[in-house]
Amino acid sequence: MLEGAKLIGARAATIALAGAAVGIRNVFSSLIHSVARNTSLAKQLFGYAILGFALTEAIALFALMMAFLILFVF
């Protein structure tokens, strides 16, 4: 019973990984749109895109960490 609850909790925690994938897609699609509109700001926009990617990826890693904590610690 407890093992089944752990698996359900870990699966629920990994739903955030799908959200992070959508967030990363939005960051880079916005970069492509912005560079297409104003090419002179490409270097500055790329820096902002990398920052957005890093923050979104951090959320994904936190979600993965929570899933592993649910599975192996609790």
LOKE-768528 format. One record per residue: residue number from 1; residue in one letter; x, y, z of N, C-alpha, C, CB in turn. Coordinates in Angstrom, 2 decimals. Glycine has a CB too. Layout:
BEGIN
+-----+------+---------+---------+---------+---------+---------+---------+---------+---------+---------+---------+---------+---------+
| pos | code |     n.x |     n.y |     n.z |    ca.x |    ca.y |    ca.z |     c.x |     c.y |     c.z |    cb.x |    cb.y |    cb.z |
+-----+------+---------+---------+---------+---------+---------+---------+---------+---------+---------+---------+---------+---------+
| NUM |    A |       X |       Y |       Z |       X |       Y |       Z |       X |       Y |       Z |       X |       Y |       Z |
...
+-----+------+---------+---------+---------+---------+---------+---------+---------+---------+---------+---------+---------+---------+
//
This chain:
BEGIN
+-----+------+---------+---------+---------+---------+---------+---------+---------+---------+---------+---------+---------+---------+
| pos | code |     n.x |     n.y |     n.z |    ca.x |    ca.y |    ca.z |     c.x |     c.y |     c.z |    cb.x |    cb.y |    cb.z |
+-----+------+---------+---------+---------+---------+---------+---------+---------+---------+---------+---------+---------+---------+
|   1 |    M |    0.83 |   -1.19 |    0.00 |    0.00 |    0.00 |    0.00 |    0.88 |    1.26 |    0.00 |   -0.94 |    0.00 |    1.22 |
|   2 |    L |    1.88 |    1.28 |    0.86 |    2.76 |    2.44 |    0.95 |    3.58 |    2.59 |   -0.33 |    3.70 |    2.31 |    2.16 |
|   3 |    E |    4.01 |    1.48 |   -0.89 |    4.80 |    1.53 |   -2.13 |    3.97 |    2.10 |   -3.28 |    5.33 |    0.13 |   -2.50 |
|   4 |    G |    2.71 |    1.71 |   -3.34 |    1.83 |    2.25 |   -4.39 |    1.61 |    3.74 |   -4.22 |    0.49 |    1.53 |   -4.36 |
|   5 |    A |    1.47 |    4.19 |   -2.98 |    1.30 |    5.62 |   -2.73 |    2.56 |    6.40 |   -3.11 |    0.95 |    5.87 |   -1.25 |
|   6 |    K |    3.72 |    5.80 |   -2.88 |    4.97 |    6.44 |   -3.28 |    5.04 |    6.61 |   -4.79 |    6.17 |    5.62 |   -2.79 |
|   7 |    L |    4.64 |    5.57 |   -5.51 |    4.69 |    5.65 |   -6.97 |    3.72 |    6.70 |   -7.50 |    4.36 |    4.30 |   -7.59 |
|   8 |    I |    2.54 |    6.78 |   -6.93 |    1.57 |    7.78 |   -7.36 |    2.10 |    9.19 |   -7.06 |    0.20 |    7.56 |   -6.66 |
|   9 |    G |    2.70 |    9.38 |   -5.89 |    3.27 |   10.67 |   -5.54 |    4.42 |   11.06 |   -6.46 |    3.75 |   10.66 |   -4.11 |
|  10 |    A |    5.27 |   10.11 |   -6.80 |    6.40 |   10.40 |   -7.69 |    5.91 |   10.74 |   -9.09 |    7.36 |    9.21 |   -7.74 |
|  11 |    R |    4.88 |   10.05 |   -9.55 |    4.33 |   10.36 |  -10.87 |    3.71 |   11.75 |  -10.87 |    3.28 |    9.32 |  -11.27 |
|  12 |    A |    3.03 |   12.11 |   -9.79 |    2.44 |   13.45 |   -9.71 |    3.53 |   14.52 |   -9.67 |    1.53 |   13.56 |   -8.47 |
|  13 |    A |    4.65 |   14.22 |   -9.03 |    5.74 |   15.20 |   -8.95 |    6.42 |   15.38 |  -10.30 |    6.76 |   14.76 |   -7.91 |
|  14 |    T |    6.42 |   14.37 |  -11.15 |    7.08 |   14.48 |  -12.44 |    6.21 |   15.17 |  -13.49 |    7.48 |   13.12 |  -12.94 |
|  15 |    I |    4.97 |   15.49 |  -13.16 |    4.15 |   16.26 |  -14.09 |    4.77 |   17.62 |  -14.33 |    2.70 |   16.41 |  -13.56 |
|  16 |    A |    5.47 |   18.14 |  -13.35 |    6.14 |   19.44 |  -13.50 |    7.21 |   19.40 |  -14.58 |    6.76 |   19.87 |  -12.18 |
|  17 |    L |    7.74 |   18.24 |  -14.90 |    8.73 |   18.14 |  -15.98 |    8.12 |   18.49 |  -17.32 |    9.33 |   16.73 |  -16.03 |
|  18 |    A |    6.87 |   18.11 |  -17.53 |    6.19 |   18.48 |  -18.77 |    6.00 |   19.99 |  -18.84 |    4.82 |   17.76 |  -18.89 |
|  19 |    G |    5.66 |   20.59 |  -17.70 |    5.52 |   22.04 |  -17.67 |    6.83 |   22.75 |  -17.94 |    4.98 |   22.47 |  -16.33 |
|  20 |    A |    7.92 |   22.20 |  -17.46 |    9.23 |   22.79 |  -17.71 |    9.59 |   22.69 |  -19.19 |   10.31 |   22.10 |  -16.86 |
|  21 |    A |    9.22 |   21.59 |  -19.82 |    9.48 |   21.44 |  -21.25 |    8.71 |   22.49 |  -22.05 |    9.11 |   20.02 |  -21.73 |
|  22 |    V |    7.48 |   22.73 |  -21.66 |    6.69 |   23.77 |  -22.33 |    7.30 |   25.14 |  -22.09 |    5.22 |   23.75 |  -21.83 |
|  23 |    G |    7.80 |   25.38 |  -20.87 |    8.44 |   26.65 |  -20.56 |    9.69 |   26.89 |  -21.38 |    8.78 |   26.72 |  -19.10 |
|  24 |    I |   10.50 |   25.86 |  -21.55 |   11.72 |   25.98 |  -22.36 |   11.36 |   26.25 |  -23.81 |   12.58 |   24.71 |  -22.25 |
|  25 |    R |   10.31 |   25.58 |  -24.29 |    9.85 |   25.82 |  -25.67 |    9.43 |   27.28 |  -25.83 |    8.67 |   24.88 |  -26.04 |
|  26 |    N |    8.72 |   27.82 |  -24.84 |    8.27 |   29.21 |  -24.91 |    9.44 |   30.18 |  -24.89 |    7.33 |   29.52 |  -23.76 |
|  27 |    V |   10.45 |   29.89 |  -24.09 |   11.61 |   30.78 |  -24.02 |   12.30 |   30.87 |  -25.38 |   12.61 |   30.28 |  -22.95 |
|  28 |    F |   12.56 |   29.74 |  -26.00 |   13.30 |   29.78 |  -27.26 |   12.44 |   30.19 |  -28.44 |   13.91 |   28.44 |  -27.53 |
|  29 |    S |   11.14 |   29.92 |  -28.41 |   10.29 |   30.43 |  -29.49 |   10.17 |   31.94 |  -29.40 |    8.90 |   29.78 |  -29.45 |
|  30 |    S |   10.14 |   32.47 |  -28.18 |   10.13 |   33.93 |  -28.01 |   11.45 |   34.54 |  -28.47 |    9.86 |   34.31 |  -26.55 |
|  31 |    L |   12.55 |   33.83 |  -28.25 |   13.84 |   34.31 |  -28.73 |   13.84 |   34.40 |  -30.25 |   14.98 |   33.39 |  -28.25 |
|  32 |    I |   13.35 |   33.37 |  -30.91 |   13.32 |   33.37 |  -32.38 |   12.45 |   34.50 |  -32.89 |   12.82 |   32.01 |  -32.92 |
|  33 |    H |   11.30 |   34.70 |  -32.29 |   10.41 |   35.79 |  -32.71 |   11.08 |   37.15 |  -32.50 |    9.09 |   35.74 |  -31.93 |
|  34 |    S |   11.71 |   37.33 |  -31.36 |   12.32 |   38.62 |  -31.04 |   13.49 |   38.93 |  -31.95 |   12.77 |   38.64 |  -29.59 |
|  35 |    V |   14.30 |   37.95 |  -32.24 |   15.45 |   38.17 |  -33.12 |   14.98 |   38.44 |  -34.54 |   16.41 |   36.96 |  -33.09 |
|  36 |    A |   13.89 |   37.79 |  -34.95 |   13.36 |   38.04 |  -36.28 |   12.83 |   39.47 |  -36.40 |   12.24 |   37.04 |  -36.61 |
|  37 |    R |   12.31 |   40.02 |  -35.32 |   11.79 |   41.39 |  -35.35 |   12.91 |   42.43 |  -35.24 |   10.79 |   41.59 |  -34.22 |
|  38 |    N |   13.91 |   42.16 |  -34.42 |   14.96 |   43.15 |  -34.18 |   16.30 |   42.43 |  -34.08 |   14.67 |   43.98 |  -32.90 |
|  39 |    T |   17.00 |   42.34 |  -35.18 |   18.25 |   41.57 |  -35.20 |   19.39 |   42.28 |  -34.48 |   18.65 |   41.30 |  -36.63 |
|  40 |    S |   19.28 |   43.58 |  -34.29 |   20.38 |   44.30 |  -33.63 |   20.46 |   43.97 |  -32.14 |   20.21 |   45.82 |  -33.82 |
|  41 |    L |   19.41 |   43.45 |  -31.56 |   19.41 |   43.08 |  -30.15 |   19.64 |   41.58 |  -29.93 |   18.10 |   43.49 |  -29.51 |
|  42 |    A |   20.10 |   40.87 |  -30.92 |   20.22 |   39.42 |  -30.83 |   21.11 |   38.97 |  -29.68 |   20.75 |   38.87 |  -32.14 |
|  43 |    K |   22.23 |   39.63 |  -29.49 |   23.17 |   39.21 |  -28.44 |   22.56 |   39.40 |  -27.05 |   24.49 |   40.00 |  -28.55 |
|  44 |    Q |   21.90 |   40.54 |  -26.82 |   21.28 |   40.80 |  -25.53 |   20.10 |   39.85 |  -25.30 |   20.81 |   42.26 |  -25.44 |
|  45 |    L |   19.32 |   39.61 |  -26.33 |   18.18 |   38.71 |  -26.20 |   18.61 |   37.28 |  -25.92 |   17.32 |   38.76 |  -27.45 |
|  46 |    F |   19.74 |   36.87 |  -26.52 |   20.24 |   35.53 |  -26.27 |   20.63 |   35.36 |  -24.81 |   21.44 |   35.23 |  -27.18 |
|  47 |    G |   21.22 |   36.39 |  -24.22 |   21.55 |   36.33 |  -22.80 |   20.31 |   36.17 |  -21.93 |   22.32 |   37.59 |  -22.38 |
|  48 |    Y |   19.25 |   36.90 |  -22.27 |   18.00 |   36.76 |  -21.53 |   17.39 |   35.37 |  -21.73 |   17.00 |   37.83 |  -21.97 |
|  49 |    A |   17.52 |   34.84 |  -22.94 |   16.98 |   33.50 |  -23.21 |   17.71 |   32.43 |  -22.41 |   17.06 |   33.19 |  -24.71 |
|  50 |    I |   19.01 |   32.56 |  -22.31 |   19.78 |   31.58 |  -21.53 |   19.41 |   31.67 |  -20.05 |   21.30 |   31.81 |  -21.71 |
|  51 |    L |   19.19 |   32.88 |  -19.54 |   18.76 |   33.05 |  -18.16 |   17.38 |   32.41 |  -17.96 |   18.72 |   34.55 |  -17.79 |
|  52 |    G |   16.47 |   32.63 |  -18.88 |   15.14 |   32.01 |  -18.79 |   15.22 |   30.50 |  -18.86 |   14.24 |   32.52 |  -19.89 |
|  53 |    F |   16.10 |   29.98 |  -19.72 |   16.29 |   28.54 |  -19.82 |   16.82 |   27.97 |  -18.51 |   17.24 |   28.21 |  -20.97 |
|  54 |    A |   17.79 |   28.65 |  -17.92 |   18.39 |   28.16 |  -16.68 |   17.37 |   28.13 |  -15.54 |   19.59 |   29.02 |  -16.28 |
|  55 |    L |   16.57 |   29.17 |  -15.44 |   15.57 |   29.21 |  -14.37 |   14.49 |   28.15 |  -14.58 |   14.93 |   30.60 |  -14.30 |
|  56 |    T |   14.08 |   27.95 |  -15.82 |   13.08 |   26.93 |  -16.11 |   13.63 |   25.54 |  -15.86 |   12.59 |   27.06 |  -17.56 |
|  57 |    E |   14.86 |   25.33 |  -16.23 |   15.50 |   24.03 |  -16.00 |   15.68 |   23.75 |  -14.51 |   16.85 |   23.96 |  -16.72 |
|  58 |    A |   15.93 |   24.80 |  -13.73 |   16.05 |   24.63 |  -12.29 |   14.74 |   24.12 |  -11.69 |   16.47 |   25.96 |  -11.62 |
|  59 |    I |   13.63 |   24.63 |  -12.17 |   12.33 |   24.15 |  -11.70 |   12.16 |   22.67 |  -12.04 |   11.17 |   24.99 |  -12.32 |
|  60 |    A |   12.59 |   22.28 |  -13.23 |   12.50 |   20.87 |  -13.62 |   13.37 |   20.00 |  -12.72 |   12.90 |   20.69 |  -15.09 |
|  61 |    L |   14.55 |   20.47 |  -12.40 |   15.43 |   19.69 |  -11.53 |   14.88 |   19.57 |  -10.12 |   16.83 |   20.30 |  -11.50 |
|  62 |    F |   14.23 |   20.64 |   -9.64 |   13.60 |   20.56 |   -8.32 |   12.46 |   19.54 |   -8.33 |   13.07 |   21.93 |   -7.90 |
|  63 |    A |   11.68 |   19.52 |   -9.41 |   10.59 |   18.55 |   -9.51 |   11.14 |   17.12 |   -9.55 |    9.74 |   18.82 |  -10.77 |
|  64 |    L |   12.22 |   16.91 |  -10.28 |   12.83 |   15.58 |  -10.35 |   13.39 |   15.19 |   -8.99 |   13.94 |   15.55 |  -11.41 |
|  65 |    M |   13.99 |   16.15 |   -8.28 |   14.50 |   15.87 |   -6.95 |   13.38 |   15.47 |   -6.00 |   15.25 |   17.09 |   -6.40 |
|  66 |    M |   12.24 |   16.15 |   -6.08 |   11.11 |   15.81 |   -5.23 |   10.60 |   14.40 |   -5.54 |    9.97 |   16.83 |   -5.40 |
|  67 |    A |   10.57 |   14.03 |   -6.81 |   10.14 |   12.68 |   -7.17 |   11.08 |   11.63 |   -6.57 |   10.07 |   12.53 |   -8.70 |
|  68 |    F |   12.39 |   11.88 |   -6.65 |   13.33 |   10.93 |   -6.09 |   13.25 |   10.89 |   -4.55 |   14.75 |   11.28 |   -6.52 |
|  69 |    L |   13.01 |   12.05 |   -3.94 |   12.83 |   12.05 |   -2.49 |   11.60 |   11.24 |   -2.08 |   12.70 |   13.48 |   -1.97 |
|  70 |    I |   10.53 |   11.40 |   -2.82 |    9.32 |   10.63 |   -2.50 |    9.57 |    9.14 |   -2.65 |    8.15 |   11.07 |   -3.41 |
|  71 |    L |   10.28 |    8.76 |   -3.71 |   10.51 |    7.33 |   -3.97 |   11.48 |    6.69 |   -2.99 |   11.03 |    7.15 |   -5.37 |
|  72 |    F |   12.59 |    7.37 |   -2.70 |   13.66 |    6.68 |   -2.01 |   13.89 |    7.12 |   -0.56 |   14.90 |    6.86 |   -2.75 |
|  73 |    V |   13.32 |    8.23 |   -0.12 |   13.58 |    8.69 |    1.24 |   12.39 |    8.46 |    2.15 |   13.96 |   10.16 |    1.23 |
|  74 |    F |   11.23 |    8.86 |    1.70 |   10.05 |    8.76 |    2.58 |    9.42 |    7.40 |    2.54 |    9.02 |    9.79 |    2.19 |
+-----+------+---------+---------+---------+---------+---------+---------+---------+---------+---------+---------+---------+---------+
//
